[in-house]
């Protein structure tokens, strides 16, 4: 049986990796407002296979956001939605800026601040998310594990795991998901720019989320 209460509201929050194509300001409902990222892919089989649960899916992502931005946005975007379950997408932006645009030092997120921000978000949201929280840690799709960006994201991945373990919330390790997906393919096949998933990458992410709450097609 899928781990969810009836009439739960599932709110996806994060950055550009999940925001693509969504409606504004609150995505959800008709006319493809969930966009074409993994949130839409998750919502469709759940609605088709578990109609009795009547789960509502919403998205509150904003492109270019960091964990600092997520903290600022948690009240107007997440808490006001009163989610039964919240998916927090820990994007690459905070660590990526340091390598992409080294002159913009104010955009970089130090590891200590990164962990503190996710600690705050988890503590705040879990009070109302009775069905739990899913945390997706960042990834960078690169065949060479010693590449600069890949090593940096691995560090931020480890940082994201700590509050997840501490508060016993569900952790989705997207780096591991994509490493398995790209073994027979080039790195840009599951995500053309190494960070934002394309169709195979979105499908793999959605599959990992569905597995996390025991989704069953034979329900």
Secondary structure, DSSP 8 states (H G I E B T S, - for coil): --S--TT-EEEEE-SHHHHTT--SSSB-SSTTTTTTSHHHHHHHHHHHH-GGG--EEEE---TT--HHHHHHHIIIIIGGGT-SEEEEE--SHHHHHHHH-TT-GGG---HHHHHHHHHHHHHHHTTT-TTEEEEEE-----S-TTSHHHHHHHHHHHHHHHHHHHHT-EEEEHHHHHHHHHTTS-TTTT-TTSSS--HHHHHHHHHHHHHHTT--TT-
